[in-house]
């Protein structure tokens, strides 16, 4: 694969900072070495020495001065080595990518710890997209992704999804606008990247099955596309065993995978209007030549994710091991599955005949199509006045000015009683809206 | 002030995300108790494995964070930073800098602060949203290597402004500016310099600090030629009081973007910095934070908030003072070690503070000397060209005295002197 083809001018111009190169040499040198090169503060001046975290099950994780100093001092950009090794082990066990540990592969798998998966996603788009590029997006799509690519002045091309996620036949149809030779010719305008959320899609709650994933990967090979696999809900799948990821079938090194720790490990706190996740730790996994570009961007911006978050995670992961992590993931999935069932029960009870939906196969969202033309005003004005809120479907559309019948309901934090009451209020609103338009 | 003039296309194109802006509109009204939100995709707390964190401080006391603290910290919009922590920081900026734009909602450039993932993140938000290809950026020279690497790939025209032991030389700045006419500089096509970048206190790499007089003169030039001052000031608190007033403190026009860091006074690894500046620009950066890191680590912010609350402002200043003396002691040790070994082979000015000594070796190019020092003596220092805008031979090196014992400083400089002598005898 010719990775340079995918990178934009800005990203190709990034050079490693000389000081960071020196730090790398330094890490490999002997104990007698004296360094007066870096600008590291002295750890003796940091006011914290040790920390302990009490877990829900009563276990206490002790972080001694040695590990705390690692968390409090400047650290390598890709993440503290122990944490990266643990995560690579997890990726190998869960996805077993063909490019794992394959040094001879030009797209050898590399992991990078980012400040939340969204930061990885943002920096990847920033490395790949140039003004005027045609970019393929699963549609409807995550509003955060739209906010990332919006200011880039790219041409966003929707690829339809149905109840089983992104539709490969529509992908093929969309790509047929270009002739196959366009895909290796620069300046042809042929798309180079495809963005999708394969599990528990945001906002749709749908998941790709294995056949579709294989088909999509095959199309990507044919048209030489990079796939951005944004998979924060991978561990919140409601069917077991997990459907293999696109990364797991990535023989070419064309998949950039974004894993989130927020959904599993971070305490989300309800503050009325937005997602708060505590740790801001995500993982970018993909072919080394692309991951290295994101790493260079991190070097001169965030430098690295929070050291406190990282040392806490190292301790927690060491305590759990991969087995314990996967067990916790399973418990988390079961928790959300129960929430989904309660949500569906309330929807059946109140919204039958007023709305349609398909059963979410993962994640935190129910995507409802209401019997109304446009939900924006109804939600923003009337629902608000009736003390209930959903996200109007237009927020997930490339063209947000078009009327949209959908809404997204999140079942992650509401209690069963709240969900029931919310759908009852929504049902009344729909009836009123239908009556008015008659 | 027309702040849009300073933004690049990406910066101008940034809009608040639809979910956030819709909710901001709706929820900011007056959330009622029985309102039900099935909106955000926030994870449920009960899946989070930790319930309490305890931090042991160096002074023997401790800080506890429990889930209630997390909830309390997050009552409002989290992107700019946790409300209570931000309030604390606003008050700190008022006490220390008392900017003319503070709490002045009639001013188009009213002062605003946001929390960033370290001061370097703030710098990258600023440059990434302001600078276009071929824009003119005035850079103090030598300049912090991290600022050069943030700008390099954006391909602006970087013009070096000479410095001496008191930082930027105002007459040099004036000389460079004389090629533009201040009265036509804002007309399209006459684009003058967009910004001036500097580290005003204990500069990196030089250790030099601007005097108040110089700051005033430079600020007047900024007003006249309408360029922004990027005041990157991570070592501000590493000088003992009284502090030299900052550019922010004299910013009547809303031209200053200031980066503060907690890396040197609390911890570098927690990745927390503060970006302060005129509201229209800060709002653009906030949109960028929202689409990328979303907010800085909650664990880091909560820890910092708890620590600052425990300290109070007095405690914060007392701690900063302690840091300043800690590094000052190191500085004098380093100067002594340099006098012990380097008098014949190098020269240097006493740094105002901070962590660095900027040494001019009596050779044409320090780079081969540094390479030999690493290979033959296992001593690492940074060659001066890292901090220059061209890659011409540079006789300087930067040494950090923050993390080295007096004994090792002596060893390092003794080795350095030997390598220079040998190099000179072989090459000059």
Interface residues (C-beta under 8 A of the other chain):
Chain A: X10 X11 X13 X14 X15 X17 X18 X19 X22 X25 X26 X29 X30 X32 X33 X34 X35 X36 X37 X38 X39 X40 X41 X42 X44 X45 X46 X47 X48 X49 X50 X51 X52 X53 X54 X55 X56 X57 X61 X70 X71 X72 X73 X74 X75 X115 X116 X118 X119 X122 X123 X131 X143 X144 X146 X147 X148 X150 X151 X152 X153 X202 X262 X263 X264 X265 X266 X267 X268 X269 X270 X271 X272 X273 X274 X275 X276 X277 X278 X279 X280 X281 X299 X300 X301 X302 X303 X304 X305 X306 X307 X308 X309 X312 X316 X328 X331 X332 X335 X336 X339 X364 X365 X380 X384 X387 X388 X389 X390 X391 X392 X394 X395 X400 X408 X409 X410 X411 X412 X413 X414 X418 X419 X421 X422 X425
Chain B: X9 X10 X11 X12 X13 X14 X15 X17 X18 X19 X20 X22 X23 X24 X25 X26 X27 X28 X29 X31 X32 X34 X35 X36 X37 X38 X39 X40 X41 X42 X43 X44 X45 X46 X47 X48 X49 X50 X51 X52 X53 X54 X55 X56 X57 X58 X59 X67 X70 X71 X74 X75 X76 X77 X78 X79 X117 X118 X120 X121 X124 X125 X128 X145 X146 X149 X150 X152 X153 X154 X155 X204 X263 X264 X265 X266 X267 X268 X269 X270 X271 X287 X290 X291 X292 X293 X294 X295 X296 X297 X298 X299 X300 X303 X307 X319 X322 X323 X326 X327 X330 X355 X356 X374 X378 X379 X380 X381 X382 X386 X398 X399 X400 X401 X402 X403 X404 X408 X409 X411 X412
